[in-house]
């Protein structure tokens, strides 16, 4: 993953934040919306695109576009840096290849312990019965 190439493919849009904010809220566009076209990206290889698409399935639109927004701060520049960091973390996590799971055998001692416990419980239950005369 080439960070600079990916960052060059990002598009940012500034819009007015929702919620309370006093007189400033109607004048300043501090909320930042980041969009990234995953399917048409030149910075990612085909394998990386498939892996990212599979892991980010719930966060992508039907066209394969990742949309993130940030309105945590009153400054547009700070919101832009926050959303960019968040984007890079998401992409890095999506490109991690999971290790294949190895099947393991059940140890003999565990099997023997289970059978021993089973027989002891059966013996306890047998001792509860009334003796036959």
Secondary structure, DSSP 8 states (H G I E B T S, - for coil): --HHHHHHT-EEEEE---S--GGGGGT---EEEEEEESTT-SSS-HHHHHHHHHHTGGGB-TTSEEEEEE-SSS-HHHHHHHHHHHHHHHHHHHT------------HHHHHHHHHHHHHHHHHHHHHS----
